[in-house]
């Protein structure tokens, strides 16, 4: 060939699907730099945080003859209870399920609070109180051990 004595850079043949080097896309650069902007990054907010934020936004509802603002979650519960009262069986099942779930959660919370707040001394005092009320004589040894009695029975 006639061009064998030239460098490979100068020997580049421009033609179909072979653009000149200076017009090729540079690595890491877009071919359309002024094109559609990228989407904003998704927030790091969890589903629970999003749900809490959205459900606490207020909506206007009519209560009787006046308009009031209540949180969205409250409006949803009101609508579900109203549908259940009108005879919607699906809504009735869901309201009963939610009521039972809430009751169980409240009962569990109360049990945790009671057990966390009461110390061994509290238990001993309560036990001594019930023994006195029931008429069971208390042991004199319980009073001598210094923890208020009832330590052996626990």
Secondary structure by P-SEA (a helix, b strand, c coil): ccccccccccccccccccccccccccccccccccccccccccccccaaaaaaaaaabbbbbbcccbbbbbcaaaaaaaaaaaaaaacaaaaaaaaaaaaaaaaaaaaaaaaaaaaaaccaaaaaaaaaaaaaaacccccccccccccccccccc
